[in-house]
Amino acid sequence: TYARPVGTELVCKKHPSCSGLPQTWNYIHDRFIAYLATHAPLDRNGNVPRQEENRERWKSEEIARLVMERFPEIGRYYQIKVSMIEKRLALLDQAENDYFKMPYGAYASEEWGRGI
């Protein structure tokens, strides 16, 4: 019988939909892309935008670009494609995790979480 993989097993590069991600990809990158996919960009003053629930979320193209900018260990050596981000988000959405439930500012203390 088939057992759906959960948790860190999803990061396995042997999984067909993750084969394009670099070996250095880990749960921090997963948290980053899940956060961006579920949050609207902050306003010019760095605040949560008014009527946030009606605002457009980060686009996959922007997420792929930000991964390469915010994580030099990936951006220097790899080209992250939009399809990789979308496949990874779909996998994470099926997994049992809290990645998509983080509030605004949850990662503000992380270097990679500034301004998002």
C-alpha positions in Angstrom: 0.0 0.0 0.0 1.0 3.6 -0.6 1.9 5.7 2.4 2.0 9.4 1.7 5.3 10.9 2.9 5.1 13.5 5.6 7.5 15.9 7.3 11.2 15.9 6.5 10.7 12.9 4.2 9.4 15.3 1.7 12.8 17.0 1.4 14.3 13.9 0.0 15.9 14.7 -3.4 15.0 11.3 -4.7 11.3 12.3 -4.7 10.5 12.9 -8.3 9.0 16.4 -7.8 11.9 17.6 -5.8 14.7 16.3 -8.1 15.4 19.8 -9.5 16.0 21.4 -6.1 19.6 21.7 -5.0 21.1 19.4 -2.3 21.4 22.4 0.0 17.6 22.8 0.1 16.2 22.3 3.6 13.3 23.1 5.9 14.3 26.8 6.2 13.8 27.2 2.5 10.5 25.4 2.8 9.4 27.7 5.5 10.5 30.8 3.5 8.5 29.8 0.4 5.4 28.8 2.3 5.4 32.1 4.2 5.7 34.1 1.0 3.0 32.1 -0.7 0.5 32.8 2.1 1.4 36.5 2.9 0.9 39.7 1.1 4.0 41.9 0.6 4.4 44.5 3.4 3.6 48.1 2.6 6.2 50.8 2.0 6.6 51.4 5.7 7.1 47.7 6.5 3.7 47.2 7.9 1.0 44.6 7.2 -1.1 46.2 4.4 -4.6 47.3 5.2 -7.2 44.8 4.2 -4.5 42.2 4.0 -6.9 39.4 3.3 -7.8 41.0 -0.1 -4.2 41.7 -1.1 -2.4 39.7 -3.7 0.2 37.2 -2.4 3.8 36.9 -3.6 3.9 35.4 -7.1 5.9 32.3 -7.8 8.3 34.2 -10.0 9.0 36.6 -7.1 9.4 33.7 -4.7 11.9 32.0 -7.0 13.9 35.3 -7.3 13.8 36.0 -3.6 15.1 32.5 -2.7 18.1 33.1 -4.9 18.6 36.6 -3.4 18.1 35.8 0.3 20.0 32.5 0.3 23.4 33.0 -1.4 24.3 29.4 -0.9 21.6 28.7 -3.5 21.6 31.8 -5.6 25.3 31.7 -6.4 25.2 28.1 -7.8 21.6 27.3 -8.8 18.8 28.7 -10.9 15.5 28.1 -9.1 12.7 27.8 -11.5 9.1 28.8 -10.9 8.0 25.2 -11.6 10.3 24.0 -8.8 8.7 26.4 -6.3 5.2 25.5 -7.4 5.8 21.7 -7.1 7.5 22.2 -3.7 4.6 24.3 -2.4 2.1 21.6 -3.6 4.1 18.9 -1.7 4.3 21.0 1.4 0.6 21.7 1.3 -0.1 18.0 1.4 2.3 17.4 4.3 1.6 17.7 8.0 3.3 20.9 9.0 2.7 24.4 10.2 4.6 26.2 7.5 1.5 27.9 6.0 0.1 29.0 9.4 2.9 31.4 10.5 1.7 34.9 11.4 3.2 38.1 9.9 6.6 38.9 11.3 7.2 35.3 12.4 10.7 35.3 10.8 11.5 39.0 11.3 14.5 38.1 13.5 16.0 35.9 10.8 18.3 37.6 8.2 16.3 36.0 5.4 13.0 37.2 6.9 13.7 40.9 6.9 11.0 43.0 5.2 8.7 40.2 4.3 
